[in-house]
Amino acid sequence: MPRAMESSSKSRKESILIKYAVVSRLLVLFLTVLWRSFLQPYDTSAALNPPCLHHRDVPEDSPPLLVANSVSKTLENSVVWDSVYFLRITQCGYEYEQTYAFLPLLPFFISLLSRTVFAPLVPLIGLRAVMVLSGYVVTNVTFVFAAIYLFRVSVIILKDTEASFRASVIFCFNPASIFYSSIYSESLYALFSIGGVYHLLSGASNVAVLWFALSGCARSNGILNAGYICFQTMHRAYEAFYLKRRFFVLVTGFIRCVCICLPFVAFQAYGYYNICHGHKLDDELRPWCKAKVPLLYNFIQSHYWGVGFLRYFQFIQLPNFLLASPILSLAVCSIVSYMKTRPELFTSLGFQATEKEKRSSARLYSLKEVLEPDVITSSNEGSRDIRQRKPSRKKDVTITTNTAAESNSPEASGYFSADVFPFVVHLGLMAATAFFIMHVQVATRFLSASPPLYWFASHLIASPKHSKWGYLMWSYCAAYILLGSLLFSNFYPFT
């Protein structure tokens, strides 16, 4: 009966969350149209659409009917910043070297919808407007699904429906909301990253690998999701040591990591073939083509956008550091708070988590779902025999330590549970990359799909000691939604 009531509560919260997610997208789109109608865009060249350099098998962009001309212009004029690249790739493919910085998953979905669901609209508003419409549908719909998956993951990790719901609602109104409602790859990345984590925690590891691989087709940082598989493999290999199954676990984990990274590597090979292949003279080759490891993506980021270690640390970039300071401060506070509360997990890479904590999830730490029950039983018996051979004094100490650690203390539950540890490490890597290597203002959207940010924010809001942080958190989200929809939609710099 309690389990049925809990399931009913989750379903009810999920239904409410869907409404929040839809309303948040409608709000952002409304603000975008509102600011766009009041202000003159800084750059109006985005509506220009020169012919493709190479012939492609796409329908010709016929002029829209007179009655739909205003709709067509409104849609096409809304394309700003990186959206221009995604639309151009969808229509003409990868024409220029710098376009290879934008991965193909979003253009693929835009092309798919443009050729199928919205194909009848092409004679009415034109092909490019239909592509824009398809892009908006893809990003906004996938955002709603990303919010649902975040709630489901949060319930598994935090084991608190209310805290999970709060975290998911914060995600619906996150500071980078404008990018989740524009033709950007953030929504797809969030969906496949968070969805992959959900499938991993649910025991469907192979499905999780597929979702993580798709996240790597949306954004390059999707390959960092292989870290979850590495963490799982590391702990399972340690547990399998006494079962003589360690080799099997390591090989399985390695293959899964390779599969996650494979789409991104294949895309780099595709770029190498298109740009470097067929040039007989060295003078005709691009510099990166001659490298021992020709990485197109790294060259583009460095050559065209000046991305590199400490290259953004200039006095002139101080406003951008200030723009990114809220999200980076939240990330640092969440990591430091967890580190202070659970230092033993950082020093041991999670191996000092209590047995109760490891078995509570039984996906990231344990071999529970990959080995047969009789093998697990023999493992437990073998471990018991090994423990019986140890000196009684040490055994007493171990039992005492485990008993104390497994007590139901506030620090060992919710955000500070051992299940959160790999997510905090992942967030730390992302935050360090954003601060030291990338254009720092991009951190707002770069970190916006990291679940620990919302779990920590939910923890702060619910804590009586930090009630003021709740107002500060919502003020931050509201200000960046308003500021982002105002600046970004009118082609002014934001993040």
C-alpha positions in Angstrom: 0.0 0.0 0.0 2.7 2.6 0.8 4.5 1.7 -2.4 1.3 2.3 -4.4 0.8 5.6 -2.7 4.4 6.6 -3.5 4.0 5.6 -7.1 0.8 7.7 -7.3 2.6 10.6 -5.8 5.4 10.4 -8.4 2.9 10.2 -11.2 1.1 13.2 -9.9 4.3 15.2 -9.5 5.4 14.2 -13.0 2.2 15.4 -14.5 2.5 18.8 -12.7 6.1 19.0 -13.8 5.1 18.6 -17.5 2.8 21.6 -17.1 5.7 23.6 -15.6 8.0 22.6 -18.4 5.5 23.5 -21.1 4.6 26.8 -19.4 8.3 27.7 -19.1 8.9 27.2 -22.8 5.8 29.2 -23.7 7.0 32.0 -21.4 10.5 32.1 -23.0 9.1 32.1 -26.5 6.6 34.9 -25.6 9.4 37.0 -24.1 11.5 36.4 -27.2 8.7 37.6 -29.5 8.0 40.5 -27.2 11.6 41.8 -27.0 12.1 41.2 -30.7 9.1 43.4 -31.6 10.2 46.3 -29.4 13.9 46.4 -30.2 15.9 46.6 -33.4 18.4 43.6 -33.7 22.0 44.5 -33.5 22.8 42.3 -36.5 20.2 41.8 -39.3 22.4 39.6 -41.6 21.0 36.3 -40.2 18.1 36.4 -42.6 20.4 36.3 -45.6 20.4 32.9 -47.3 22.9 32.6 -50.1 22.8 29.5 -52.4 24.6 26.4 -51.2 28.2 26.0 -52.4 27.5 22.5 -53.5 24.4 21.0 -55.0 22.3 19.1 -52.5 19.2 17.0 -53.0 16.9 19.4 -51.1 13.7 21.0 -52.3 14.1 24.5 -53.7 13.2 27.2 -51.3 10.2 28.6 -53.2 8.9 32.1 -52.2 6.1 31.9 -49.6 2.5 32.9 -50.3 1.6 36.5 -49.7 -0.7 35.6 -46.7 2.1 33.7 -45.0 4.9 36.1 -45.8 4.9 37.8 -42.4 5.0 34.4 -40.6 7.9 33.4 -42.8 9.9 36.6 -42.1 9.2 36.4 -38.4 10.6 32.8 -38.3 13.6 33.5 -40.4 14.5 36.7 -38.5 14.5 34.9 -35.2 17.6 32.9 -36.2 20.5 34.3 -34.4 24.0 33.4 -33.3 24.8 29.6 -33.6 21.3 28.9 -34.9 22.5 30.4 -38.2 25.1 27.6 -38.4 22.7 24.8 -37.5 20.2 26.0 -40.2 22.9 26.3 -42.8 24.2 22.8 -42.1 20.7 21.5 -42.3 20.2 23.1 -45.7 23.6 22.8 -47.3 25.7 20.4 -45.2 29.2 21.1 -43.9 30.5 23.7 -46.4 33.2 25.4 -44.4 35.8 24.2 -42.0 34.4 26.1 -39.0 31.0 24.5 -39.4 32.5 21.2 -38.2 32.4 22.7 -34.7 28.6 22.0 -34.7 27.7 18.4 -34.4 25.1 16.8 -36.7 22.4 15.5 -34.4 20.3 18.7 -34.3 20.6 19.3 -38.1 19.5 15.7 -38.6 16.3 16.1 -36.5 15.5 19.5 -38.2 15.9 17.9 -41.6 13.8 14.9 -40.6 10.9 17.0 -39.4 11.2 19.4 -42.4 11.0 16.5 -44.9 8.1 14.7 -43.1 5.8 16.3 -40.5 6.1 19.9 -41.7 6.8 19.2 -45.4 3.2 20.4 -46.4 4.1 23.9 -45.0 7.0 24.4 -47.5 4.8 25.8 -50.3 3.1 28.2 -47.8 6.1 29.7 -45.9 9.2 28.4 -47.7 11.8 25.8 -46.9 14.0 27.8 -44.6 11.0 29.0 -42.5 9.9 25.4 -42.2 13.4 24.4 -41.0 13.3 27.2 -38.4 9.9 25.9 -37.2 11.2 22.4 -37.1 14.2 23.5 -35.0 12.0 25.2 -32.5 9.8 22.2 -32.2 12.7 19.8 -31.7 14.4 21.9 -29.0 11.3 22.8 -27.0 9.8 19.3 -27.1 13.0 17.6 -26.1 13.4 20.0 -23.2 10.1 18.8 -21.8 11.3 15.2 -22.0 14.6 16.2 -20.4 12.8 17.7 -17.5 10.8 14.4 -17.0 14.0 12.4 -17.1 15.7 14.7 -14.6 12.8 14.1 -12.2 13.0 10.4 -12.6 16.8 10.4 -12.1 16.4 12.7 -9.1 13.9 10.3 -7.4 16.3 7.4 -7.8 19.3 9.3 -6.5 17.8 11.6 -3.8 15.0 9.1 -2.8 12.9 12.2 -2.0 10.0 13.0 -4.3 9.6 16.6 -3.0 13.3 17.4 -3.4 13.3 15.9 -6.8 10.3 17.9 -7.9 11.8 21.1 -6.6 15.1 20.4 -8.5 13.2 19.7 -11.7 11.1 22.9 -11.5 14.3 24.9 -11.1 15.6 23.2 -14.2 12.4 24.3 -16.0 13.3 27.9 -15.3 17.1 27.6 -15.3 19.2 30.6 -16.2 20.1 29.2 -19.6 16.4 28.8 -20.6 16.7 30.9 -23.7 19.1 28.4 -25.3 16.6 25.5 -24.6 14.0 27.3 -26.6 16.2 28.4 -29.4 17.8 26.4 -32.2 20.7 25.2 -30.1 21.8 21.7 -29.1 21.4 22.2 -25.4 18.0 20.5 -25.2 19.1 17.4 -27.1 22.3 17.1 -25.1 20.3 17.4 -21.8 17.7 14.8 -22.9 20.3 12.2 -24.0 22.7 12.8 -21.1 20.1 12.8 -18.3 18.1 10.1 -20.1 21.2 8.0 -20.4 21.8 8.3 -16.7 18.2 7.2 -16.0 18.7 4.1 -18.1 22.0 3.3 -16.4 20.5 3.6 -13.0 17.5 1.4 -14.1 19.9 -1.4 -15.1 19.6 -0.9 -18.9 23.3 -0.3 -19.4 23.3 -1.0 -23.2 20.5 1.5 -23.7 22.3 4.0 -21.6 25.4 3.6 -23.8 23.3 4.4 -26.9 21.8 7.5 -25.2 25.2 8.7 -24.1 26.6 8.2 -27.6 23.7 10.3 -29.0 24.6 13.0 -26.5 28.0 13.0 -28.0 26.4 13.6 -31.4 24.7 16.7 -30.0 27.6 18.3 -28.1 31.3 17.4 -27.9 31.2 17.2 -24.0 28.8 14.3 -24.4 31.9 12.0 -24.4 32.4 12.9 -20.8 29.4 10.8 -20.0 31.6 7.8 -20.5 32.9 8.8 -17.1 29.7 7.3 -15.5 30.6 4.0 -17.2 34.2 4.2 -16.1 33.1 4.8 -12.5 30.7 1.9 -12.6 33.3 -0.4 -14.2 35.9 0.6 -11.6 33.7 -0.3 -8.7 32.3 -3.5 -10.3 35.8 -4.7 -11.1 36.8 -4.2 -7.5 33.8 -6.2 -6.3 34.4 -8.9 -8.9 38.0 -9.4 -7.8 37.1 -12.3 -5.6 34.8 -13.8 -8.2 37.6 -14.0 -10.8 35.3 -12.0 -13.2 37.3 -8.8 -13.2 38.5 -9.3 -16.7 35.0 -9.6 -18.0 33.8 -6.5 -16.2 36.8 -4.4 -17.4 36.4 -5.5 -21.1 32.6 -4.8 -21.0 33.2 -1.4 -19.5 36.0 -0.6 -22.0 33.8 -1.6 -25.0 30.9 0.6 -23.7 33.2 3.6 -23.3 34.5 3.1 -26.8 30.9 3.0 -28.1 30.1 6.3 -26.4 33.1 8.0 -27.9 32.8 6.4 -31.3 30.2 8.8 -32.9 32.3 11.9 -32.0 35.5 10.2 -33.3 33.7 9.1 -36.5 32.6 12.7 -37.1 36.2 13.9 -36.8 37.2 11.2 -39.3 34.4 12.5 -41.6 35.8 16.0 -41.4 39.3 14.7 -42.1 38.1 12.9 -45.2 36.3 15.9 -46.5 39.0 18.5 -45.9 42.3 16.6 -45.9 41.7 13.7 -48.2 42.7 14.1 -51.9 45.3 16.9 -51.5 48.6 15.7 -53.0 50.7 18.8 -52.1 51.5 19.6 -48.5 50.9 23.3 -49.2 47.3 22.6 -49.9 46.7 20.9 -46.6 45.3 22.7 -43.6 47.8 22.8 -40.6 45.8 20.3 -38.5 45.7 17.8 -41.3 49.5 17.3 -40.9 49.4 16.6 -37.2 50.1 13.2 -35.8 46.6 13.1 -34.3 44.6 15.3 -36.6 41.8 16.7 -34.3 39.6 18.9 -36.3 37.4 20.0 -33.4 40.3 21.2 -31.3 41.8 23.2 -34.2 38.5 24.9 -35.0 37.9 25.9 -31.4 41.4 27.3 -31.1 41.8 28.9 -34.5 38.4 30.5 -35.0 37.2 31.1 -31.5 40.4 31.4 -29.5 39.6 28.6 -27.1 42.5 27.3 -25.0 43.9 27.0 -21.6 44.0 30.4 -19.9 43.6 32.2 -23.2 40.5 33.9 -22.0 42.2 35.3 -18.9 42.3 38.9 -20.1 41.2 42.1 -18.4 38.9 43.0 -21.3 37.0 39.7 -20.6 36.1 40.7 -17.0 32.4 41.4 -17.8 32.1 37.9 -19.2 33.6 36.4 -16.0 31.1 38.4 -14.0 28.3 37.1 -16.3 29.4 33.5 -15.6 30.1 34.1 -11.9 26.6 33.0 -10.6 26.6 29.6 -12.2 30.3 29.0 -11.4 29.7 30.0 -7.8 26.8 27.7 -7.5 28.9 24.9 -9.0 31.8 25.5 -6.7 29.5 25.8 -3.6 27.8 22.5 -4.5 31.1 20.7 -4.9 32.8 22.2 -1.8 29.7 21.5 0.4 29.7 17.9 -0.8 33.4 17.6 -0.3 33.3 18.9 3.3 30.4 16.6 4.2 31.7 13.4 2.5 35.5 13.9 2.3 36.1 10.1 2.6 34.4 9.6 -0.8 36.8 12.0 -2.6 39.9 10.5 -1.0 38.8 7.0 -1.9 37.0 7.6 -5.2 33.8 6.4 -3.6 35.2 3.1 -2.3 34.6 4.2 1.3 30.8 4.4 0.8 29.0 2.2 3.2 27.7 -1.2 2.1 24.2 0.1 2.7 24.8 3.0 0.4 26.3 0.9 -2.3 23.3 -1.5 -2.2 20.7 1.3 -2.1 21.2 2.0 -5.8 23.0 -1.2 -6.8 23.7 0.3 -10.3 26.8 2.5 -10.1 28.6 0.6 -7.3 27.4 -3.0 -7.4 27.4 -6.0 -9.6 23.9 -6.9 -8.5 22.2 -6.9 -11.9 25.0 -8.2 -14.1 25.8 -11.5 -12.2 23.7 -14.5 -11.6 22.1 -14.8 -8.1 24.0 -17.9 -7.3 27.3 -16.2 -8.2 26.4 -13.3 -5.9 25.6 -15.7 -3.2 28.9 -17.4 -3.5 30.6 -14.0 -3.6 28.9 -13.1 -0.3 29.9 -16.4 1.2 33.5 -16.0 0.0 33.7 -12.5 1.4 32.3 -13.8 4.7 35.0 -16.5 4.8 37.6 -13.9 4.1 36.3 -11.6 6.9 36.2 -14.6 9.3 40.0 -15.2 8.7 40.8 -11.6 9.8 41.8 -10.9 13.4 38.8 -10.4 15.7 40.0 -7.0 16.9 40.1 -5.6 13.4 36.7 -7.2 12.7 35.2 -5.4 15.7 36.6 -2.1 14.5 35.2 -2.7 11.0 31.8 -3.5 12.3 31.8 -0.5 14.6 32.9 1.8 11.7 30.2 0.5 9.3 27.5 0.7 11.9 28.4 4.4 12.6 28.6 5.2 8.9 25.4 3.5 8.0 23.4 5.4 10.6 20.6 7.4 9.1 22.2 10.8 9.5 21.1 13.8 7.4 24.6 14.0 5.8 24.2 10.5 4.3 20.9 11.2 2.6 19.5 13.4 -0.1 22.2 15.5 -1.9 24.9 14.2 0.4 24.3 10.5 -0.4 27.0 8.4 -2.0 25.0 8.1 -5.1 25.6 11.8 -5.9 29.4 11.4 -5.8 30.0 10.6 -9.5 27.7 13.4 -10.6 29.7 15.9 -8.4 33.0 14.7 -10.0 31.4 15.1 -13.5 30.3 18.6 -12.6 33.8 19.5 -11.3 35.4 18.5 -14.6 32.8 20.5 -16.5 33.2 23.6 -14.3 37.0 23.5 -14.5 36.8 23.2 -18.3 34.4 26.1 -18.5 36.6 28.3 -16.3 40.1 27.6 -17.5 39.6 26.6 -21.2 36.4 27.9 -22.7 34.9 31.3 -23.3 33.8 31.6 -19.7 30.4 33.2 -20.3 29.4 30.0 -22.0 29.5 28.3 -18.6 25.8 29.3 -18.0 24.6 27.0 -20.7 27.5 24.6 -20.6 26.7 23.6 -17.0 22.9 23.9 -17.2 22.4 20.2 -17.9 24.3 19.1 -14.7 21.8 17.5 -12.2 23.9 18.3 -9.1 23.3 22.0 -9.6 19.6 21.6 -9.2 19.9 19.0 -6.4 22.0 21.4 -4.4 19.7 24.3 -5.2 16.8 22.2 -4.0 18.7 21.3 -0.9 19.4 25.0 -0.1 15.8 26.1 -0.7 14.4 23.4 1.6 16.9 24.1 4.4 15.6 26.5 7.1 19.1 27.8 7.6 19.4 28.9 4.0 15.9 30.3 3.4 17.3 33.5 1.8 19.1 31.4 -0.8 15.7 30.4 -2.2 14.8 34.0 -3.0 18.3 34.6 -4.4 18.1 31.4 -6.5 14.8 32.3 -8.1 15.9 36.0 -8.6 18.9 34.7 -10.4 16.9 32.5 -12.7 14.3 35.2 -13.4 16.9 37.8 -14.1 18.8 35.6 -16.6 15.6 34.5 -18.3 14.6 38.2 -18.8 18.1 39.3 -19.7 18.7 36.3 -22.0 15.5 36.7 -23.9 16.2 40.4 -24.4 19.8 40.3 -25.5 20.1 36.9 -27.2 17.0 37.3 -29.4 18.2 40.7 -30.6 21.7 39.4 -31.5 23.4 41.0 -28.6 26.1 39.1 -26.7 24.8 37.0 -23.7 26.5 33.7 -23.0 
